[in-house]
Amino acid sequence: MKSAIQSVCLLSLAFAGVAGAQTPTIAGVGDTVSGGTRLAPGILASVFGTNLGTSVTIPVLVGGKAAAVISASAGQLNIQVPVDAPVGPTTITAGGSAPFNITLSQYAPVLFSADGSGKGSILARHLNQSPVNAASPANPGETILIFAIGLGATTPPVATGTIATTLNSTATATVTVGTQAATVLFSGLASAVGLYQVNITLAAAQSGGSQPIVLSIGGVSSQAGVTLPVAGAASAAPTISAVVDGVSGGTRLAPGTLANVFGTGLGTDKTILVTAGGKKAAVLAAVDNQLSIQIPVDASVGPTTITVGTSAPFSITLSQYAPALPTVDSSGKGNISAIHTDSTQVTAANPAKP
């Protein structure tokens, strides 16, 4: 079977040669992700058989409705089951094949796996679009994106074989990670034929490790045997003990200043939300509970606060200006970091001249 991801991404319906004279036959139909036999209107499916040809123009009918053929080979067609196909026992034909009996359910959810096998770790993304995997697991309380097929009709509807261009939501889905319920923020079609995206927020006290994950919709659950890698349970809320400028260590701060935030529970994740004066700060580095940030250039001058994640606000004062000269040893003291016009370093052995 072709990779499920390849099947989803083959959105260009390229024309190939016309099928040969031999009559096509259908031997089986399964969902494109896991190969399971549960099918629903709108789902991505693979049709297996012989003499199916190599042209995506081969007519495929499900319940008398035309299916979109995404890719074709002599032994396999990857299709989208028509979104208006009738639920219940029906048939599928390909070209002049004999009808092949299938049953369509209202829902047939299947979660994508990272390797396209339909098993193991699921395909998931952090909000910055980087992959969720063992090296970069989901964090308790984090919002992530997961992907599925077979979640049924959407509002507004999207025609068979076309891509959603707006937020087309499905019926309410539920997601369980291990034994804990995640919060489903959105469930709907993504920007590919038949592909659904589900935005979930993990429980704040979500258990860590390789956790089984199940998506349920309309009383039907996704396949067993898929997991989500989760970091250890969330620690106590971060606390801030000091905020100083990143050059001299002084407490004078201004909009745009490079600053170091010290405390406990700050973690080592640069994606943690830091605000100063109610504005989002850029996090440049996160090492051993020390964050290096740039205070927002549009933060208001005067008494204000800074927060890290769910920490309590820490009081700071922003001035219009807070100049600090970098020093050679980065201590904020001693000789400043300076260069001659020929780009050599100004030092005691090579001093500046009058």
Disulfide bonds with the S-S distance in Angstrom:
none
